[in-house]
Amino acid sequence: MKKILLLTGLVTLIAGGCSSSEVNMSMGNMRLIRSSATPQEVMNYATKVCQSDFYMGASFISKAAKEYRFKCVRAEENEVLIPIPGTSIDSNPK
């Protein structure tokens, strides 16, 4: 019994230490993402979220605490994708 409790506690600590990202708001092509991950991981996550909604990628707008604001961009809009400062956008679209 003690081993099960110890294992459960250890798994909880490990899982709690991992960063998380979630889309808090999605309105039109705007996305509000709350995340405790590194900026590059957030940029990759935002790009993946926008691409899953049939956009070309995510363009960074602003950051406030752990909330990141992005605009999803379509290829025909002729807009550039702006990364979070200090990060990059994968040049190979999927």
N, C-alpha and C positions, 0 to 999 in steps of 0.2 A: 504494500500500500504506500509506503514511504517513497519507493522508487517511482511510482506513478505520479505522485504529487510533485516530486522533484523534477521529473521529466516535463510535466505540464507547466510548472513554473519557469523552467529553462526555455521552453518553446515560446511562452508568452513574452519573456524578456527579449528573446531574439527577434520575434515578430514585431514587438513594439519599437525596437531600435531601427527597423527598416523605414525608409522614407516612403511617403505616400503621395499620390496625386489624384485629384478628382476634379471633374468639371462641375463647377457650382452653378453656372448659368450658361445657357446656350440660346441666343436670340438672333435669328437671321444668321449672319456670318460672324458674329461676335461670340467669343468664348471667354469666360471667367474661370480660371483654374486656380484652385488652392492647393499648394504643395509644400512639403518640407524637404523636397529633393534638391539636388544641386541645379543651378541654372541650366546647364547643358542637358540634364535629364528632363527638365521641364520643357525645354525647347523641343527635344525629341518627342516627348509625349504630346505636346500641342500639335506638332506636325502630323503625328500619327492620327490624332483625333480628327483634324481637319481633312486629312486624306481619306479617312473612313467615311466622311460625309461628302465625298466626291469633289473636294477642292484640291488645288495644286499644293498648298501648304499653309503654314501659319506665319503671320507677320506680327511681331511684337509691338504692343502699343504702350503699356505701362506696367509698373510693379508697385504694389503697396503692401508692405509686410510680407505675408506668404501668399498674397493674391496676385496673379499675373493676368493681364488682359491681352487678348490676341484677336486679330482679325483674320478669318480664313479667306484666302485669295484664290480666285479662279484664274486659269491661264489666259483666258481671253480678255481679262480686265487690264492687262499690260501694267500691272503693279509689281513692284519689287518686293521680295520677301525680306523683312528686316529681322535679324536675329536679336536675341537678348544681348546687350553689350557684354563682350568677353566670351561669347559662344559662337557656334557656327551652325549652318544649315547643311545637311547632307546634300551634296550636289547630284546624287543619283536618285531621281524620283522613282518611286515604286509603282 
